[in-house]
């Protein structure tokens, strides 16, 4: 039998303003400008520029000047909503470009990979039916040059979308023709086929090229696992021949479609902070794009004052002023949120600099100290989630390069002397050990653990494996070279 009960609970929920502030805080500098432009478009009470009386403090909700000029009681709010004002607002900022503004750079015209392949298909002189099948295959080629879609699925697509009945043999014949197109290796179904297509198209079939073909064709699994001894025994070759064949293989292109499109615009990292050093003193500034000049529209403020002094209080006027009040509140909140964002960013970055002062002064990674999100959150009196949002999406430009803020956060590792060092320092030493190891006999995780302990780092083998994976260093067997 079900029972009905009444429970009273206390919970906290974020207000819409808090949610909006969180979103503003976590977006990077490159996107902030777009977000501000969106707000300017939807809220006519918000304008670009600095208010002339911004420096003066005031208790007035919207105005900084309490001694305002008297406004005629007979003023009509409709005058402020005229068509000319609306058009003027829409045209605000048109043609106001400065030399420092980012502009769209012209992109050189180039033929895309798809266009190149279609052009080669057209030269084959196929009939309409096979041309359609070929186009379907070309459409299945992914950006890196592979066809990973199953051929049976492509056959079904042809039947349902183009009413073309075909079979696997016919599709494979056309696929093999497409695989002769440039760039070599295009339309392969896996890496093995991609490498084999490139090897078979080499103009000179010398001894080592033939060995390379045998390795990829019949010993691909052993090759990927670097079981070189097994390959030598199966093919009856010596180590020198194997080395020459592998040198041919590693020069092949594993992603034949990757470099076809040159008309790709470069992506640049826009730092949120700029840190400079002068005579041993660090100076931190916000990127200018993080500190936009915004103000509340004077005309919308005047509307509200006109309503306060107007004797007419009809329904239409109240609805109009309600709209104006809403836009003014929204504009004021947005400006406050931007300022709060600036203060939060600066406070967080200043605390990070305080913790990692030696690194920012010298650029020496060994000077990095253990630092976690909780350390910064406790210091600035904010929640860990707030610090996390700043650290995960922001970067700082220093004299030693641009670093993401999350780069400076790391765990502490105890040393034999009892001191804590940054895990990043341990990772750097681990990478140095791997870089200088003998590649014929690479160091195992157990040997790396011993060498790290000899250096004074108390670290377990599983931690060595974790750091190695974070550094994208393969296991010892896969690092082996001839």
matplotlib code that plots the C-alpha trace (Angstrom):
import matplotlib.pyplot as plt

x = [0.0, 1.4, 1.7, 1.7, 4.0, 5.2, 8.9, 10.6, 14.1, 16.6, 18.6, 20.6, 20.2, 22.1, 20.3, 20.2, 22.7, 25.1, 24.8, 25.5, 28.5, 29.9, 29.5, 31.2, 34.1, 34.9, 34.9, 38.3, 39.3, 38.9, 35.2, 34.5, 34.3, 31.7, 29.7, 29.8, 28.7, 25.7, 24.7, 25.0, 22.7, 19.9, 20.1, 19.9, 20.5, 24.1, 26.6, 30.4, 32.6, 33.5, 31.0, 32.3, 31.3, 32.4, 35.2, 32.8, 31.0, 27.3, 24.5, 22.2, 21.2, 21.9, 23.4, 26.7, 25.6, 23.0, 22.7, 21.0, 19.4, 15.7, 13.6, 10.4, 7.4, 5.6, 8.4, 7.1, 8.8, 7.7, 10.3, 13.0, 11.5, 11.4, 12.5, 15.6, 16.9, 16.4, 18.1, 20.9, 21.4, 21.5, 24.2, 26.2, 29.9, 29.6, 32.9, 34.6, 37.5, 41.0, 44.3, 44.6, 41.3, 41.4, 40.3, 39.6, 42.8, 42.5, 42.8, 44.7, 42.5, 43.3, 41.7, 40.3, 41.0, 37.5, 37.7, 41.0, 39.5, 36.4, 38.6, 40.6, 37.4, 36.0, 39.1, 38.4, 35.5, 33.1, 29.5, 26.7, 26.1, 29.7, 30.3, 27.6, 29.1, 32.5, 31.1, 29.5, 32.9, 34.6, 31.9, 32.8, 36.5, 37.2, 39.4, 42.5, 42.0, 40.5, 37.3, 36.2, 32.6, 31.8, 31.3, 28.1, 26.7, 27.8, 26.0, 22.8, 23.2, 23.3, 20.2, 18.1, 19.3, 20.1, 18.2, 21.4, 21.6, 25.2, 27.3, 30.5, 32.6, 31.7, 32.2, 35.6, 36.7, 35.9, 37.5, 40.8, 40.7, 40.2, 43.1, 45.3, 44.5, 46.8, 47.8, 49.2, 47.4, 44.1, 40.8, 42.5, 40.4, 43.0, 46.6, 48.0, 46.3, 47.4, 51.0, 50.9, 49.3, 52.1, 54.8, 53.4, 53.4, 57.1, 58.8, 61.9, 61.4, 64.8, 65.6, 64.6, 61.3, 60.4, 61.2, 59.1, 56.2, 56.5, 56.7, 53.5, 51.6, 52.4, 54.0, 52.1, 51.1, 54.7, 55.8, 53.4, 54.5, 58.2, 58.9, 61.9, 63.5, 60.4, 60.3, 64.0, 63.4, 60.3, 61.7, 65.3, 66.9, 69.6, 69.2, 70.7, 68.2, 65.4, 66.6, 66.8, 63.2, 61.8, 63.5, 61.5, 58.2, 58.5, 58.9, 55.4, 52.4, 49.9, 47.3, 47.3, 44.4, 45.8, 47.8, 45.6, 43.6, 46.0, 43.2, 42.9, 43.2, 45.8, 44.5, 46.2, 46.2, 45.0, 46.5, 44.3, 47.1, 50.4, 53.2, 56.4, 59.5, 61.6, 64.5, 63.3, 59.8, 56.8, 54.0, 50.7, 48.1, 44.9, 44.6, 42.8, 40.1, 39.2, 38.5, 36.0, 34.6, 30.9, 28.4, 24.6, 22.8, 22.1, 18.9, 17.5, 18.4, 16.6, 13.5, 13.3, 13.8, 11.1, 8.7, 9.4, 8.5, 5.7, 2.1, 0.7, 0.7, -1.4, -1.0, 1.0, 3.5, 3.9, 4.5, 7.1, 8.9, 8.8, 10.7, 13.2, 13.7, 14.3, 16.9, 18.6, 18.8, 20.2, 22.8, 23.9, 24.2, 26.2, 28.7, 29.0, 29.5, 32.3, 34.0, 33.6, 35.1, 38.1, 38.6, 38.3, 40.8, 43.3, 42.9, 43.4, 46.4, 48.1, 47.8, 49.3, 52.2, 52.7, 53.0, 55.2, 57.1, 60.5, 59.4, 57.9, 61.1, 63.5, 61.4, 63.2, 60.6, 62.5, 61.4, 57.7, 56.2, 53.4, 50.2, 46.6, 43.3, 42.5, 45.6, 44.5, 40.8, 41.7, 44.0, 41.5, 38.4, 36.6, 35.2, 37.4, 35.1, 35.6, 39.4, 39.0, 37.0, 39.7, 42.5, 41.0, 40.3, 42.9, 46.5, 49.3, 51.9, 55.3, 58.8, 59.4, 56.3, 52.5, 51.3, 47.9, 47.1, 46.5, 50.2, 51.1, 49.0, 50.6, 50.7, 53.5, 56.0, 58.0, 61.8, 64.3, 65.0, 61.4, 60.7, 57.8, 58.6, 56.2, 55.1, 56.0, 59.6, 59.5, 57.9, 60.6, 63.3, 61.4, 61.2, 64.9, 65.7, 63.7, 65.2, 68.7, 68.1, 69.7, 67.0, 68.2, 67.5, 64.9, 64.3, 61.4, 59.1, 60.9, 64.3, 62.8, 61.4, 64.9, 66.6, 64.0, 64.5, 68.3, 67.6, 65.7, 62.1, 60.0, 57.7, 56.0, 56.2, 52.5, 53.0, 55.9, 53.5, 50.9, 53.3, 54.7, 51.2, 50.5, 53.6, 52.4, 55.6, 54.9, 56.1, 59.7, 59.0, 57.4, 60.3, 62.8, 64.8, 67.3]
y = [0.0, 3.3, 6.1, 9.8, 12.0, 15.5, 16.2, 19.6, 19.9, 22.8, 23.1, 25.6, 26.5, 28.8, 31.9, 32.7, 35.5, 33.1, 30.6, 33.3, 34.5, 30.9, 30.7, 34.1, 33.0, 29.8, 31.0, 31.8, 35.3, 34.4, 33.7, 36.6, 39.2, 37.1, 36.8, 40.6, 41.2, 38.9, 40.8, 44.2, 42.9, 41.8, 44.6, 48.2, 49.5, 48.3, 50.2, 50.1, 52.8, 54.3, 56.4, 60.0, 59.9, 56.3, 57.4, 59.3, 57.2, 57.5, 55.8, 56.2, 52.9, 53.9, 57.4, 58.7, 62.3, 63.1, 66.7, 66.0, 68.6, 69.0, 67.1, 68.5, 66.8, 66.7, 64.6, 61.6, 58.2, 57.5, 60.0, 57.7, 54.8, 56.4, 54.5, 56.7, 55.7, 52.0, 52.3, 54.2, 51.5, 48.8, 50.8, 51.3, 50.7, 50.2, 51.0, 51.8, 49.4, 50.3, 49.1, 46.8, 45.0, 41.4, 41.1, 38.1, 37.2, 36.2, 32.4, 31.2, 29.2, 25.5, 22.3, 20.2, 16.5, 15.7, 17.8, 16.2, 12.7, 13.6, 15.0, 11.8, 9.8, 11.8, 11.0, 7.3, 7.5, 5.4, 4.9, 6.6, 3.6, 3.0, 6.8, 6.9, 3.9, 5.6, 8.9, 7.0, 5.5, 8.9, 10.3, 7.6, 8.6, 10.3, 13.4, 11.3, 9.4, 6.1, 4.3, 2.8, 2.2, -1.4, -2.0, -3.9, -0.7, 1.3, -1.2, -0.7, 3.1, 2.8, 0.6, 2.8, 6.3, 5.9, 2.8, 1.1, -2.6, -3.8, -6.5, -6.7, -7.8, -4.7, -2.3, -3.8, -3.5, 0.2, 0.6, -0.9, 1.6, 4.5, 3.2, 4.0, 7.7, 10.3, 10.7, 7.1, 5.1, 6.9, 4.9, 2.3, 0.4, 0.1, 1.0, -2.2, -1.7, 2.0, 1.1, -1.8, 0.4, 2.9, 0.3, -1.4, 2.0, 2.6, 2.9, 0.9, -2.5, -3.1, -5.9, -3.9, -2.7, -6.3, -7.2, -4.2, -5.5, -8.9, -7.4, -5.4, -8.1, -11.2, -10.0, -6.9, -8.0, -8.8, -5.5, -3.4, -5.2, -4.8, -8.5, -8.1, -11.4, -13.3, -11.3, -12.1, -15.8, -16.0, -14.1, -15.5, -12.1, -10.5, -7.5, -5.1, -6.0, -5.6, -2.2, -1.0, -2.3, -0.6, 2.7, 2.5, 1.7, 4.5, 7.1, 6.2, 8.4, 6.8, 9.5, 10.1, 12.5, 14.6, 17.1, 17.5, 20.5, 23.5, 26.1, 25.6, 28.7, 28.6, 28.6, 30.9, 30.8, 34.1, 34.5, 35.8, 37.2, 38.9, 38.6, 40.6, 40.9, 44.0, 44.1, 41.0, 42.3, 40.6, 42.7, 41.1, 42.6, 41.3, 40.9, 44.0, 41.9, 40.7, 44.3, 45.7, 49.2, 48.9, 51.4, 51.8, 53.7, 57.3, 57.5, 54.5, 56.0, 59.2, 57.2, 55.8, 59.3, 60.7, 58.1, 59.0, 62.6, 62.1, 62.6, 60.2, 56.6, 54.8, 51.1, 51.6, 53.8, 51.3, 48.4, 50.5, 51.5, 47.9, 46.9, 49.7, 48.8, 45.2, 46.1, 48.5, 45.8, 43.3, 45.8, 46.7, 43.1, 42.2, 45.0, 43.9, 40.3, 41.3, 43.3, 40.4, 38.1, 40.4, 40.5, 36.8, 36.2, 38.6, 37.4, 33.7, 34.5, 36.7, 33.8, 31.3, 33.7, 33.9, 30.1, 29.7, 32.9, 31.3, 29.6, 32.8, 34.7, 32.1, 29.8, 26.8, 23.9, 22.4, 25.5, 24.5, 23.7, 21.2, 23.1, 21.8, 23.6, 23.5, 25.6, 28.5, 28.2, 28.4, 31.4, 33.5, 32.3, 30.8, 27.4, 24.9, 24.6, 28.4, 28.0, 24.9, 26.9, 29.5, 27.0, 24.8, 27.5, 30.2, 30.8, 33.2, 34.7, 34.9, 35.7, 31.9, 31.2, 30.8, 28.3, 27.1, 27.7, 24.0, 23.5, 24.9, 22.5, 19.3, 16.8, 16.6, 13.7, 13.1, 12.9, 11.1, 14.4, 14.8, 17.6, 17.7, 18.2, 18.8, 15.7, 17.7, 17.7, 13.9, 13.7, 15.8, 13.6, 10.5, 11.9, 12.7, 9.1, 7.7, 10.2, 9.1, 5.4, 2.8, 2.2, -1.3, -2.1, 0.4, 0.8, -1.1, 0.5, -1.4, 0.0, 3.5, 3.2, 2.2, 5.1, 7.6, 6.3, 6.7, 10.3, 10.6, 10.4, 8.0, 6.6, 3.3, 1.4, 1.9, 5.7, 5.4, 3.7, 6.4, 9.2, 7.4, 7.1, 10.8, 11.7, 9.4, 7.3, 3.7, 0.7, -0.5, -3.1, -0.6, 1.9, -0.7, 0.2, -1.7]
z = [0.0, -1.0, 1.5, 0.9, 2.9, 3.0, 3.3, 3.8, 2.3, 2.1, -1.1, -3.0, -6.6, -8.9, -10.0, -13.8, -13.2, -11.5, -14.3, -16.8, -14.9, -14.8, -18.5, -19.0, -16.7, -18.5, -22.1, -23.5, -24.6, -28.3, -27.7, -25.3, -28.1, -29.9, -26.7, -26.1, -29.7, -29.2, -26.1, -27.9, -30.6, -28.3, -25.7, -27.1, -23.6, -23.7, -25.7, -26.4, -25.0, -21.7, -19.7, -19.3, -15.6, -15.0, -12.6, -10.3, -7.6, -7.2, -5.3, -8.3, -9.8, -13.4, -13.4, -12.1, -12.1, -9.5, -10.6, -13.9, -16.1, -15.6, -18.1, -19.5, -17.9, -21.3, -22.9, -24.8, -24.5, -28.0, -29.1, -27.9, -29.7, -33.1, -36.2, -36.6, -33.2, -33.9, -37.3, -35.7, -33.1, -35.8, -37.6, -34.5, -35.1, -38.9, -40.6, -37.2, -37.9, -36.5, -37.8, -34.8, -35.3, -36.5, -40.1, -42.2, -44.0, -47.7, -48.1, -51.2, -53.6, -53.8, -55.0, -52.2, -51.8, -52.9, -56.0, -56.9, -56.6, -58.6, -61.4, -61.6, -61.6, -64.5, -66.6, -66.3, -68.9, -66.9, -67.8, -65.8, -63.6, -62.6, -62.3, -59.6, -57.8, -57.9, -56.6, -53.7, -52.9, -53.0, -50.7, -48.2, -48.0, -44.7, -44.2, -43.5, -46.8, -45.5, -46.3, -43.0, -44.0, -44.8, -48.5, -47.9, -46.2, -49.3, -51.5, -49.4, -49.7, -53.5, -53.6, -51.3, -52.3, -56.0, -56.9, -58.2, -57.7, -57.5, -55.7, -53.8, -56.8, -58.9, -56.0, -55.2, -58.8, -58.8, -55.3, -56.6, -59.5, -57.1, -55.0, -58.0, -57.7, -56.2, -53.4, -53.1, -50.4, -50.9, -50.2, -48.2, -45.7, -43.0, -42.3, -43.6, -47.0, -47.0, -46.6, -49.0, -51.7, -51.4, -51.5, -54.6, -56.4, -55.8, -59.3, -58.2, -56.8, -55.2, -52.7, -49.6, -51.1, -51.8, -48.2, -47.0, -49.0, -47.5, -44.0, -44.4, -46.4, -44.4, -41.1, -40.2, -36.7, -35.8, -37.3, -35.2, -32.1, -33.1, -32.9, -35.2, -34.4, -35.5, -38.8, -39.5, -38.9, -41.0, -44.0, -43.6, -43.6, -41.5, -39.2, -41.7, -44.4, -41.9, -40.9, -44.5, -45.2, -42.0, -43.1, -46.3, -44.4, -41.8, -44.7, -46.0, -45.3, -42.8, -43.5, -47.3, -47.2, -44.3, -46.3, -49.4, -48.2, -47.8, -47.5, -43.8, -41.7, -38.9, -35.4, -32.9, -29.2, -27.7, -24.2, -21.5, -19.4, -20.3, -17.8, -18.2, -16.1, -15.4, -13.0, -11.2, -10.8, -12.5, -14.0, -14.8, -17.2, -18.7, -22.4, -23.6, -25.1, -21.6, -20.6, -23.1, -22.6, -22.1, -20.8, -20.3, -23.1, -22.0, -24.0, -22.2, -18.9, -19.9, -20.8, -17.2, -15.7, -18.1, -16.8, -13.2, -13.8, -16.2, -15.0, -17.5, -16.3, -18.9, -19.7, -22.9, -21.1, -18.3, -20.7, -22.6, -19.4, -18.1, -21.3, -20.8, -17.1, -18.1, -20.7, -18.3, -15.5, -18.0, -19.3, -15.8, -14.8, -17.9, -17.2, -13.6, -14.7, -17.1, -14.3, -11.9, -14.5, -14.8, -11.1, -10.7, -13.5, -12.1, -8.5, -9.6, -11.8, -9.2, -6.7, -9.2, -9.8, -6.1, -5.8, -8.9, -8.7, -9.2, -12.4, -13.9, -13.1, -14.6, -16.9, -15.3, -15.0, -12.1, -10.1, -10.4, -7.0, -6.3, -6.5, -6.7, -7.3, -3.6, -2.8, -5.0, -4.0, -0.3, -0.9, -2.9, -0.9, -3.9, -4.7, -6.4, -9.3, -10.0, -10.0, -12.2, -14.8, -15.0, -15.1, -17.8, -20.4, -19.9, -20.8, -20.0, -22.2, -20.6, -21.8, -22.1, -24.2, -23.8, -21.2, -20.3, -16.6, -16.0, -16.8, -13.4, -11.4, -10.4, -7.5, -5.0, -4.9, -1.8, -2.0, 0.2, 1.9, 2.9, 0.5, -2.0, -5.7, -8.5, -10.5, -13.6, -12.5, -12.2, -15.6, -17.2, -15.7, -16.8, -20.4, -20.2, -19.2, -22.2, -24.6, -23.7, -23.4, -25.7, -28.2, -28.9, -25.3, -24.0, -20.3, -18.8, -16.2, -13.4, -14.5, -14.8, -11.3, -10.0, -11.8, -10.4, -6.9, -7.4, -8.2, -4.9, -6.1, -4.1, -6.8, -7.4, -10.7, -11.4, -11.0, -13.5, -15.9, -15.4, -16.0, -19.1, -20.5, -19.8, -21.7, -24.5, -24.3, -25.4, -23.5, -23.8, -26.4, -28.8, -28.3, -29.5, -32.6, -34.7]

ax = plt.figure().add_subplot(projection="3d")
ax.plot(x, y, z, "-o")
ax.set_aspect("equal")
plt.show()
